[in-house]
């Protein structure tokens, strides 16, 4: 948890600070370096006095000047520990007369040095000289070598090729041992020599991006009293106490803002997540034509009266969408069954478990718009189609189009003001955005000022909105009235026994109301009830719209196959439109290519990066 918190804090800080404060980085294509000489003079107090001179070939890649990046800290190899390097007295000049105007920035352990002027670009080779002082590069009395080691990544990674690279190191005593390493993993030796208190290192060519490590070992005690500065990451409790400092000012401000967030959530819940109703009217009733009626927000549970028919002029798919404010696959499957019952198609259960849909000759002119489009989409390839065939890509978009048309339908009937699905998605997106903004903002503000607490109410508001989002898409008063009627009809279907059934002359109420039983999730009860009536000889259902199934001789099979049809129909259309897209978030973590402080430089693998050159031209 602590590592996650630190990592998140570091990434956010690096990105935002880098975007707002850093100087312009090196160009996409950096000018090559014709030659580069580095002289290092080590004093007994552990200070490395560095002077470097290089020639940048702007005749090959035009540029304004070099950009240097120096590391001020690196991981030791132990969890939470950092080696710190002191870099000071940076001075830049140009023996060739190039503009040496310098901009120096310090961001998150890196010093940026940009040389040159924005409006001055060179097309001929230019020479630059840079000098500075570094501390922290000496590991005294090393546990492996027994020497005082100067172990330095003189090049951490340059953006262009370097030719004729030379390093000279001079110390306060005779050098006992030297080493030089190159290439990406710093395991390939390069030329190194020593004489008395001086060592030289040579690399003919350094490919772009490759590091170079130089090592000089002095007798133990050459640098008396010199130690490396090691710091540790703050603990999670320290980070939290610094970021979310609780003072009278932050406490009062956070409390007030938190109260505002709660009040805002209650207000949004009242406006966006509560249905409208006709005040003063019994649930399910609407004002008489021309009569005025006050509209308000629904409060508490609504008691409904049993209704023996579905709301007048409504269709199963519409009622399913109204009931849960969602146009789902059950609503579409119920629409297909309803169309079959009404004679627009015939369903056939096939021996292999598949289903076949056959379009009848009945004209579509009397259908609702969403029903007509669904029929056109399903039978676009012919008069018959199986559920297995609906998996073909030609049917892609059929299900999503049916859902969108259902939403349009319930809005046109003034049951909702807006698309409830879009309202929920918008609320969810806003909630997530505010949560992230509140948490990230509190980290950043807390890191700078310690007032991170004051932005937590923003995250609180966002989290509350996420939990409220599924309730968005409130019904109008008209929609609430129809919903009360639908709930009354659902109560009838759920509780009616033989004696309570209301039969209608010339109407098979079993088939007529079966699609509604589907959307209410009570198909099993409805089929068993009428199978019992049929076996008693008191009622005869008409299932000519569903071939291959017999309600009376196999009630369980009838229910199972109908349930399978609903599931398979949705799955087939989903398969046809399926286009999964996975977004991968890449997180970059700060790491060093250098070895840990416990490794001897004479085995390669990286040294201390402090003050080592990275960069290119701009």
N, C-alpha and C positions, 0 to 999 in steps of 0.2 A: 504493500500500500504506500509506504513511504517513497519507494523508488518510483512508483507510478505518479505520485503527486509531484515529485521533483522533475520527472521527465516531462510531464505536461506543462509545468510552469516554465521549464527551460525552453521547450519548443515554442510556446506562445511568445515568450519574451524575445527569443532570437528572431522570430519572424516579424513581429511588430516593430521592434527596435530597428531591425535591419531595413525594413521598408521605409521607415521615417527618418532615420538619422545617418545611415551609412553613406560614405562618398560613393561616387560612381565606380563600379567595379571594373576589372579589366575587360577588354574587348573580347568578342567571341573568337577572334583570331588575333593572337598576340605576336608582336614582332620578335623574331629570333635574336639570341644573344651571340655575338661573334666571339667575345672573350669575357672572362669574369675572374677577378682576383680578389681574394679575401685575406686580410691580415688580422690576426687575433693576438693581442698582447695580454697575457694573464698575469695579474699581480697577486702577491701573497695573501691579500685580503679577499681573494676569490672573485674579483671583478674582471670580466672579460671586456677589453677595449677593442671594439670591432671597427675596422675600416674596410669598405668594399668599393671596388671600382668595376664598372661593366660598360660594354658598348652594345647598344641596342640597334639592330639593323632595320631602320625605318624605310630603307630603300626596297625591302621585300614586303613589309607590311607597314603602311603609314600609321603614325601614332603621335600622341601628344607628350608621352613620357611614361615612366614606369609606375606601377602600383605595387607597393610592398605590403605584405601582411605578416605580422609577427605574433607568435603565440606567447601569452603571458602565463598560461597555466596548462597542465596536462595531468591525466590520471596517473596515479602511482602503480596501479595494478591491484591495490587494496580497495575494498568496497568503501566508497564515500570519501576517499582521500585524493587530494590534489597537490602536485608540486607547483610552486609559484615562482615566477621569474621576474626580477626587477629590470625593466628596460627604460633607459633614460638618456637624456642629452642627444636626441636624434637631430642630426644636421645633414643637409643635402646640398650639393653643389653640382655644377656641370663644367668640367674642364673644356668641353667643346663649345661652350657658350649657349647651350640650350636653356630654355626657361626652367628654372628650378624652384618655382613657386610651390610651396608644400602645404598640403592640408592633412592634418593628423587627427584621427578619431580613435576612441577607445570604446569598444562595445563587447561586453560579455567575454572578457578574457582575450580579446584580439585587438591588436593595434593596427590600424590602417594608415598607410602613408601614401598619399597620391601626389605625384610630382608632375608639374606642368600646368598649362593654362588651357581652358576649354577651347578658345578660339585660335590656338596655335598648334598646327599639325606639321610634323616633319616627314620628309621623304628621303632623307639621307641619314646615315649612321650618326648617332649621338652618344656621347660618353657621360656617365653619371657617377658621382661619388657620394656614398652615404656612410656616416659614422654614428656609433651609438655605444652605450655601455650595457652589459647584461650581468646580472648576478643569479646564482642558483644553478650554474652548469657544472659545479665541482662536487663529485661524490667522494668525500675523504675516506681513506682507509677502507676501500671497498671490500666487502665480505668475501668476494670470490677472488679478485686479483690481488688484494692486499695493497693496492696502490691508491694514490689520490688520482681519481680519473676525471679528465675533461672529456665528456662524452656528449657530442653535439650533432644534431641533425642540422647541418649548415644549410642544406636545401630541403625544405619540407615538400616541395612540389611546385614547379614553375609551369606556367601555362604554355610555354614555347620551348623549343630546343635550345640547349646551351652548349656551346663549343668552348674548348680550351679553358676549362675550369681549374683554378689553382687556389689552394688554401695554405697559408703559412701560420703556424701556431708557435708562439714564443712564451716560455714560462720562467718562473723565478729559480728553477733548478733544472739539472740535466734530466732529460726525458728518458724513462726506462723502457717504454714500450709504445708502439704506435699501431694503428689499424685504420683501414678505410673501407667503407661498404657502400654499395650502390644497388640499383634496380628496385622494383616495387617492394619486395620483402626484405631488402637490405641484407641479403645473404651472399651477394657477389662481391668479391674483394676488388678494390681499386688500388692504384699505386700510392704507397706511403713510405717515407724515409724520415730519419731523424739524425740530428747531429747536435750533441751537447744539449742546450736548452731550447732548441728549435726543431720543428717538424714540418715537413711539406707533404702535400697531398695533391694528386693530379688525376683529373678525369678528362679524357679527350672529348667525349660527347655524352651529354645527359639528355635522354629523350624527354619530351614534354610530360610533366606529371610525375616523373621519377624523383625520389629523394636521394640524398647523399649524406652519409654519416662519417664523421671523423672522430678518432679517439686518440688521446695522448695520456699516457700513464706516468705520473711523477711519484717519487718515493713518498711513502706515507709520512705525514708531518710537513710536507711542503707548504700546505695552506692551513696553518694553525688556527684553530678557533672557527674555521669556516663550516657552516652547516646549511643544509637546504631547508627552505621554508615549506612546511607541509601544513595544509589546512584541511578541515573536514567539512563535508556538507552539513548544513544545519539539520537537526532532527525534525521529524514531522511536527512535533509539539512546538518546537521553536519557530518553524515556518508559520504554523497556524497562529501562534501568539503574536508574531510580528505582522502577519497579513491581516488578521482579524482582531486588531487591538480593541479591547472593550474599555471605553472611557465614558464619562458622562455624556460627552458630545456624540460619540458614535452610537452609544446605547439609545439615547433619546431619538436621534435621527432615524436609526434603524427601526425603532418601535413605531414611530409615526409613519414611516414608509411601509412597514409591514401591515399596519392597520389599513393604510390606503390600498394595499394589494388585496387584502381580504375583502374590503368594501367593493373594490373593482370587480372581483370574482363574483360576488353576490349580485352585483348589478348586471353583469354579463349573463349570469345564470337566469336572472329574471327576464331579461330581454330576449335572449337567444335560445334558452334551453327549456322554457316553459310554454306549454300550449296556450293559445287564446281560447276563450269560451264565450258563449252568449250569457251574460249575467242575468239572473232572474228567470232563466228558462230551464226546464227539466233537461238533463243530458240526453241528447239525441234529437231534440226539437230545434227548429230554426224559426226565425221571425216570419210572420205572415208577409206576403208580398206587399211592399210599400211601408211596412211597419218598421219603426226605428227600434233598435235594441242596443243596449250598452255592451261593449266588448271589454273583457278584462283577462287577467291571467288565471289559469287553473290553479286551484289550491286544494291539496289533499287528494284522496282517492275518490274516483268517480264510481258511484253505484249505477248499474245499468239494469234495465228491464229486459226480460226475455223477448227476443224478436223471432218470429217464425219464418221470416224470409230475409235474404240479404238486403242491404240498403237498396232502395229502388234505383234502377238505372245504372248499377255498378257491375263491374266484372271482377272475377277472382284475382287477376294480376294486379288490378288497381287496389283492391282491398288488402292484398298481401303487402303492397308497397306502403299503403297508408298505415297499416298496423304497426310495423316496426321502422317506418321511415327509411326503408332500404329495399331497392329493387334487386332481389337476389335470384338465384337459380331456381328455387322452389316456385317463385312467382311465375317464371317463364315456363316451367314444366306444367304448372297448373293451368296456364293459358293454353298450352297444347292440348291437354286433356279436355278442357272446356270447349275448344274448337272441335274436338272429335265428338263430344256429346252433342254439340249443336249441328253436326252434320257436315262440317267443312273438310274433314279428313277421317280416315279409319286407321286405328292402331292395330297391329297384328303382332302377337307374341310368337317368335320363331322358336323352333326346337332347340337351336344352339344357344338360346338365352338372349339373342339379339332381338330388336324390335324393328318392325317396318312401318313406315308412315305412308299412306296412300291418299293423295288428294282427290276429293270428290269433284263433281261437276258444279257444285253450288257456287254461285258468284260471290265475289269478295266485297261487293259494293257496300254492304250493310255493316261491315266490320269497322271497329275502331282503327285509327291510324297505326297504332303499334301492332295490332293483330294482323292487319293486312301486310305490313312490312315483314313480319315474322314468317307469314305464309310464303311470301315471295322469296325470302332468303332461303328457307328450307327446301323449297321445291324448284330452285333455280336450275337444277340439272335434269329435271324430269318429274313425272307424276308420282313416282315412288322413290323412297330413300330409306336406307337403314341407318340405325344409329352408328354403326361401324363406318358407313360411308360419310357421315357427318364429320368425321375426324379429318377429312381431306382439307387441304389449305384453301380450297375455293369457298369454304364456309367460314373462313377467318373473319372475325368482326360481327358475326351474327349475334352472339350472346351480348357483347358490349353494346351493340346497336339496340337490341331489345331492351336492355336495362335503361339506356339513355332515353329511349322513347317512352318507357314507363314513367320515368321522372318528369318528362315533358307533359305527359298525360295528367298526372296528379297535380302539377302546377297549373295547367290549363283549366282544371276543374276547381281551382282556387282552394285546394286543400292545404297547400304549402305556398308560401310567398316566393321562396327560392328553392333551388335544388338542394335537398337535405344532405346528399352525399358531399357536394362541394362545400357546404357550410361546415360539415364535420372535418373535411380535409383541411380547409383554411384555418379552422381553429387549432387543429393538431399541429400544422406547420408553424403557426404563430406561437403556440405554446413551446414547441421545441426550440424555435429561434430565441425566444425570450429566456428560456432556461439556460441555453448555451451562452447567450450574451451576458446574462446575470452572473453566471459562474466564472466565465473568462474575465469579464470586467472586474469582478470582485478580486480576482487574483492579481490583475495588473494594477488596479488602483491600490490594493493592499500592499503590493510589493513596493510601490513608490511612496505611499503616504501612510500606510497602516490602517486606512479607512475601508478595508474590504467589506466590512459588515454592511455598509449602507447600500450595496448593490445586491445583497442576497434577497431582499424583497422582490426584486425583478425576477430572479429565478423562482421564488415562491409563487409569484403570479403565473409564470410560465408552466410550472408543474401543476398548479391547480387547473389551468386551462387544458392541459393534456388530459387530466382526469375528467373534465367536463365535456371534452370534445365529442364523445360518443352520444351526448344528449342534445347536441345542436341540430338544427333543422326542425324548429318548432312548427306545429300545425296552426293553421288559421282557425278562427271560430267555426267556420263552415266545415273544415276538416275534422275538428274535434266532435262536431255533431254527428258526422257520418261515422267516425270511429266509434262513438257510443252505440250507434245502431249496429255496427259490425260486431262489437263485443257482445251485444245482446243476442245476435244471431249465433255467434260462437258458443255462447252459453247454452243455447238451444241444442246445437249439434253435440255438445259435450254431455248433456244430461238427459236428453230425450229418450224415453223408452217407448215401447210399442203404443201405449195408451196416449202418450203426449204428441205423437207424430201428427203433423197436419198434412194430409194428402191433398193433392191438387188434381182435378180431373184432367186427364190427357197429358199429365206431366209425370215422368219418372223422377221422383224427388231424390232417389238414390244417386242416379247419374247426374242430375241437375246440380246437386249440392256437393258431389264428390270433390270437385276442384277446390271448393271452399274448405272441405275437410283436410285437403292437402296443405293449404297455407296455414291452417290452424294446428296441424300436426296430429290429427285424430283419424286418419284413414283407417287404422286398425279397428277402432271402435265402430266406425260407420259401416264398414264392410261386414263385420261380425253381426251387427244388429240386423241388417237386411238379409244376410244369409239365414239367420234364425227365422225371420219372417217368411222367407221363401220355403224353407223346409217345413214350416208349419202350414204352408198353403194359404197364408193370409195376404201375401203380396208377391207380385212377380216383377222383377226388375228387367230392364231392357239394356243389355250390354252389347248390342250389335255393333257399337262403335269400337269395341275392343275384342277383336277376333283372337281365337286360340285360348281363351280363358273362360272358365265356368265358375261363377261365384258360388253356386250351390254345392257342387260336388268337390270343390277344392278351394274353400274360403281362404285358407292360409296361403295357397299358391297364388291366388288372385291378388291378395295384398302384397305378397313378396314381389311378384312380377311388376306390379304397379309402382312399388317403391324402387325397384331396380330400374324401371324406365326413367323415373325422375332423376335418379342418381346418374345413370349412364347417359341420358340426354345432355345433362349439364357437363359431364366429363368429356363427352365427344366434342361439344362446342368449345370447351376450354382448351382441349388439345389442339383444335384447329386454329385457335388464336394465340396459342402459347408462344411467347417469345421472351424467354427469361433473360434478364440482363443483370449481371453481378458487378457492382462498383466496388473497387478495391481502394482502400485508403492507404496510401504509403506514408509511413512516418519515418522521418530521418532522425537518427540519434547522433549526438555529438560523440565522436570517438577519436582517439589518437592512433596514428600509425606507429607510434614509438613504443619501445619496450618499457617495462616497468623499472622502477628505481632499483629493484633487487637484482637486475641482470647486469653482468659485466659487458661493457661495450666491445670487448675483444672477441666476443662470440657473435657479434652482429645482431640484427633484428631490430635496431632502432635505439636512439639515444634520447637525450633531452631536447625538446623542440623549442624551448624558449629562445627567442631572438633569431631563430632560423628563418631563412627566406622562403616566402610563398608569394605568388602574385603573377604579374605579367605586365603588359602595356595597356594603355587606354587611348 
